[in-house]
């Protein structure tokens, strides 16, 4: 699988560069040849409400600062090859800067090097990129956020019993960091909790629901379950509801209408919300600074909050919840 992805990277890059060369490229109208800076943004997805909120923040910041952006992502968060193709095509347009949230933290490295060679600054966001090329990363501290989820879940189940995990992937930095942050906190602080093997949903709501039902069936004594992103958490809620299970405490990550409804009706105990609009704003702001050659911190922490029925309408939290 890795070899096929890297092969696709090389072929896609070569094809896109050749196409740009034959047509004279589009940099004169989209990239450095224009007085309006152009930032190409490639996210991990497009259909989930989280990414629409990131796009909204990026659009708002671009409008405020006089920049032009494009924002796209693959149809699903498991389609690494589609994302690599989108990244390749974006680089062929010679943008002034690039925003990138990697599905696979290593697969894009050849294209990161291409951006560096072309003097196109890269701002990583959300998941980050396993590369030294990005000038900064705008994201949630995912390990700390997942640890907060673990802390609340442990408290809610009395620090004892079996706990399951539905994680959105094992290739992106956000997936790995949320998994590891949750596990590390539990191992250090909750010796009475037994963690079941991690299940991966590939950000597929229905897959997460099926995995949840299978876990519940095999573990009737399950005490808690963690869903690591919007689709995974919504799938956990759906699996609990469809199985008719009562008494299992579930916590999630992100928001979205289905997850908010599940918290309000008690299917989910609570969740971590990121600041997706803030992430989008930070990507554009950091990209514009990079274009000007301004020095930036290596990591821009965009923050997070735990929310449940008790504080869902808090003025600090409500604006970060998207539906």
WOBELCOR-V165546 format. One record per run of one state. SS is the DSSP state (hx for helix, st for strand, lp for the rest). FROM is the first residue (numbers start at 1). TO is the last residue. If there is no record, write none. Layout:
ss | from | to
SS | FROM | TO
SS | FROM | TO
//
This chain:
ss | from | to
lp | 1 | 1
hx | 2 | 23
lp | 24 | 26
hx | 27 | 30
lp | 31 | 37
st | 38 | 43
lp | 44 | 48
hx | 49 | 65
lp | 66 | 67
st | 68 | 73
lp | 74 | 79
hx | 80 | 92
lp | 93 | 96
st | 97 | 100
lp | 101 | 108
hx | 109 | 117
lp | 118 | 120
st | 121 | 125
lp | 126 | 135
st | 136 | 139
lp | 140 | 141
hx | 142 | 156
lp | 157 | 160
st | 161 | 167
lp | 168 | 172
hx | 173 | 189
lp | 190 | 192
st | 193 | 195
lp | 196 | 198
st | 199 | 200
lp | 201 | 204
hx | 205 | 218
lp | 219 | 221
st | 222 | 227
lp | 228 | 229
hx | 230 | 243
lp | 244 | 248
st | 249 | 253
lp | 254 | 256
hx | 257 | 264
lp | 265 | 269
st | 270 | 273
lp | 274 | 275
hx | 276 | 291
lp | 292 | 298
st | 299 | 301
lp | 302 | 304
st | 305 | 307
lp | 308 | 317
hx | 318 | 320
lp | 321 | 323
//
